[in-house]
Amino acid sequence: IEIIRGAASLQYGSQFGGLLNFRIKKPAKKYLEFTTRNTGGMYGYFGTFNRLTGTAKNFSYNTYYQYKRADGYRPNSKFDQHQFFANLNYQFTEKIRLGLEYTYMNYLAKQPGGLTDQEFENDPRQSKRDRNWFKVNWNLIALNFDWEFSNATKLNVRAFSNLSSRSALGWLGRIDRPDLGTERDLIQGQFRNIGGEARILHKYKLGKNYGAFLFGARVAVGHTNSKQGLAN
């Protein structure tokens, strides 16, 4: 994980003020490499991570699948999560590369609801909500083209799309009020975004100081459909 401070974050996009950059491992140099990690724990926890990666001449790939589930420390706090990532790359020359990435994540959680201070003092493991659910579904696609003109200057062109949704269903009233068993509140959103971006990054040294010059342009179209109301 990289912490990028201040204006340096502009090399990753149009945001300003710093960011966290999660660097995914690069494909292995060998033809085939497989890694699996499996973990069990208290309260019904089970997690498995499986990675398949490799390189064949100019082609390289990096994929993983991760699954996690648990019943939770409190009643009504179980969750179930699937995540898949695939990265395919083709190296035309030492300086020119084309890559395709896809990320999928599906997350379903039952939420136990909040507690007042007095309830927490009496029993921090209790739950007064047994009909509250939260669900997220992500589909992220990105096509990247990189051209390194030199060690100091590089061009990056990318196209990206986000097709995702989120839903919250439950009794969403104040925590000091019981669930009366009536119709629940539903908050639902669907997101459809597509765009493209081109950036030229040039790093330079001026005396004892180092810096970077970035020029880029982005075009994007987004559509969000939100619904809220009562649901059975």
SVG drawing of the C-alpha trace seen along z (x, -y; Angstrom):
<svg xmlns="http://www.w3.org/2000/svg" viewBox="-46 -24 68 48">
<polyline fill="none" stroke="black" stroke-width="0.4" points="0.0,0.0 1.4,-3.4 0.5,-6.7 0.6,-9.4 0.7,-12.9 -0.5,-16.2 -0.2,-17.1 1.7,-13.9 -1.7,-12.2 -2.4,-14.0 -0.3,-11.4 -3.1,-8.9 -6.1,-11.0 -7.9,-14.3 -8.3,-14.0 -6.2,-16.3 -5.0,-16.1 -3.5,-12.6 -4.6,-9.0 -4.0,-5.4 -2.7,-3.4 -3.2,0.4 -0.5,2.1 -1.5,5.6 1.3,8.0 2.7,8.2 2.5,11.5 5.1,14.2 8.0,14.6 7.5,18.4 4.9,20.1 2.6,21.1 2.4,20.3 -0.5,21.2 -0.9,19.9 -3.7,20.8 -4.3,19.6 -7.1,20.9 -8.1,19.6 -10.6,20.7 -11.6,18.8 -14.1,18.2 -17.8,17.4 -17.9,19.5 -15.2,17.6 -13.7,19.1 -11.6,17.4 -9.9,18.7 -7.5,16.9 -6.4,18.6 -4.0,16.9 -3.0,18.2 -0.4,16.2 2.4,16.6 4.2,15.4 4.5,17.0 6.8,15.0 5.1,11.6 1.9,12.6 1.3,12.4 -1.6,13.0 -2.6,12.6 -5.9,13.8 -7.2,14.5 -10.4,15.6 -11.2,14.8 -14.1,15.9 -14.9,15.0 -17.8,15.8 -18.6,15.6 -21.6,15.8 -20.4,12.7 -19.6,11.9 -23.2,10.7 -26.4,12.4 -27.7,11.2 -24.2,10.2 -23.2,12.9 -21.7,12.0 -20.7,13.7 -18.3,12.2 -17.0,13.3 -14.2,11.4 -12.5,12.2 -9.8,10.3 -8.2,10.9 -5.3,9.0 -4.2,9.9 -1.2,8.2 0.7,8.2 4.2,6.7 4.7,5.5 8.1,4.1 10.1,3.3 8.4,-0.1 4.9,0.6 2.3,2.7 -1.4,3.3 -3.4,4.6 -7.0,5.6 -8.4,5.8 -11.6,7.0 -12.8,6.9 -15.9,8.5 -17.1,8.3 -20.4,9.5 -21.0,8.8 -24.1,9.7 -24.3,8.9 -26.9,9.2 -26.7,6.2 -27.4,6.5 -28.3,2.8 -26.9,0.3 -27.2,0.2 -27.7,-2.6 -25.0,-3.2 -27.1,-1.4 -27.7,1.6 -24.0,1.9 -23.2,1.8 -25.7,4.5 -24.8,6.9 -22.5,5.7 -23.4,8.9 -27.1,8.4 -29.0,7.5 -32.5,6.0 -32.5,6.2 -33.1,9.5 -34.4,8.2 -31.6,5.8 -29.5,6.6 -26.9,4.8 -25.7,6.0 -23.1,4.7 -22.3,5.9 -19.3,4.5 -18.2,5.0 -15.1,2.9 -13.4,3.1 -10.3,1.2 -8.2,1.3 -4.7,-0.2 -2.1,-1.2 1.4,-2.2 4.2,-3.6 7.5,-4.6 9.2,-7.1 12.1,-7.2 12.9,-6.5 11.5,-10.0 8.5,-10.3 5.6,-7.9 2.2,-7.9 -0.9,-6.1 -4.2,-5.8 -7.1,-4.0 -10.7,-3.2 -12.9,-2.1 -16.4,-1.1 -18.2,-0.6 -21.5,1.4 -22.4,1.8 -25.3,1.7 -26.0,1.5 -29.0,2.2 -30.0,1.6 -33.1,3.3 -34.3,3.3 -35.9,1.4 -33.9,-1.8 -35.5,-3.7 -33.8,-5.0 -31.9,-2.4 -33.9,-3.0 -37.1,-1.8 -37.9,1.9 -38.6,3.4 -42.4,3.5 -42.5,6.1 -44.0,3.8 -42.7,3.1 -39.0,2.3 -37.2,-0.6 -35.4,0.1 -32.6,-2.1 -31.3,-0.9 -28.9,-2.3 -27.6,-1.2 -24.5,-2.8 -23.5,-2.8 -20.3,-4.7 -17.9,-4.7 -15.0,-6.9 -11.5,-7.3 -8.4,-9.1 -5.0,-10.0 -2.0,-11.2 1.6,-12.1 3.9,-12.0 7.4,-13.6 9.8,-13.4 12.6,-15.9 15.5,-17.0 16.1,-20.7 19.3,-21.2 18.9,-19.1 15.1,-18.9 13.0,-16.3 9.5,-16.9 7.0,-15.7 4.9,-17.3 1.6,-15.8 -0.7,-16.7 -3.9,-14.8 -7.5,-14.8 -10.5,-12.7 -14.0,-12.2 -16.7,-10.3 -20.4,-9.7 -22.2,-8.4 -25.8,-7.4 -27.1,-6.7 -30.6,-5.3 -31.7,-5.6 -34.8,-4.3 -36.1,-4.5 -39.3,-3.4 -41.1,-0.6 -40.5,3.0 -41.8,6.4"/>
</svg>
